[in-house]
């Protein structure tokens, strides 16, 4: 029999209730930058990394060393080119201790 628990709420608060190294799989699709501002308040691409790092830090804390993390994210086009926020996020998360292993397109 599986043992699972459902948390409902803002992840920046709910993650605090999860024990270290206790999650096998995390799949997340955080709000895209400059999208759904009425729902999420809208995070600017230039502020996205700073906004997501406290959450990714809690995700890293709760993920088992043998666990898997899947992040579904896409950068917006700004002035006709892709914004580099996803690249900046990857580098910042590596500084937190995440391993960069795969990219799915």
N, C-alpha and C positions, 0 to 999 in steps of 0.2 A: 504494500500500500504506500502510495506517495504521501509525503508530508509537504504541504504548501500553505502559504499564507498570502492573503490579498491585502494590499495597502491602497487606500484611496485618499489622494490629497496631493499637495504640492511636493514634488520629489525633493526639493531642497530642504523640506522639513521632515518628510517621511523617511528619508534615507538615514536620518539620525537614529531611528528606531530599529535599524537592522544591524545585527552583529557583524563584527569583522570576519572576513574570510568565510562567509556563509552562503554565498550565491554561486550557483553553477553557470548560469547563463543570463546575460543582460542584453536585451535588444531594445534600442531606443531610437526614436526619431524626434529629436527636439525641434522646436519651432524654427523654421527657416528665417534667416535675417530679413528684416523689413517685410515680413508677411504676417497676416492675421493680427494686425496691431490692435484691433478691437478686442480680441480674445486674450492675447499674450502681452500686450503692451508694445510690441514691436521692438526688436533689438537691432540696432544699426550694425552693419557689417564691421565697422571699425571698433565696435564694442563687444562683438560676439565672443571672442576668445576669453576676455575678462569675465563675461557673463557666465560662460559654460564651465570654466575651470573649477570653481568651487563644487559644482555638481559632479564633474568627472573625478574629482578628488574623493568624494564620498563613494562613488561607484567603484573606484579602485580599492578603497578600503574594504568594501563589502564583498567584492569578487574573490572567490577562492583562487589560489595560485594556479590551479588546474582549470579554472573557469574560462569562459569565452565571452567576449564583449563585441557586440555588433552595433555600429553607429551609422544610421542612415542620415546623411547630410548632403546638402548641395549649396554651393555658393551662388549668390546672385550676380547678375551682370550689372556692372556699374560703368557708365560712360563707354559702353560698347565692348567691354572685356570682362572676363570672369574676375571677380574679386578674389584676393589671395587669402581670405579668412580661413578657408579649410586647410590650406598649407600651413598657415600660422598656428592653427589649432593642433594639427598633427605634431608640429615641433614642440609646442607648449605641453601637450599631453605626454610626449616622450620625456620631457623634463620632469614630469610628475612621476614617472616610473612605468608608463604604459609601453608596450611593445608594438611597433608598427609592423604588421605581418601580411596583410592582404588589403587589396582595394578591389571593390566590385563596381562595375559600371553597367 
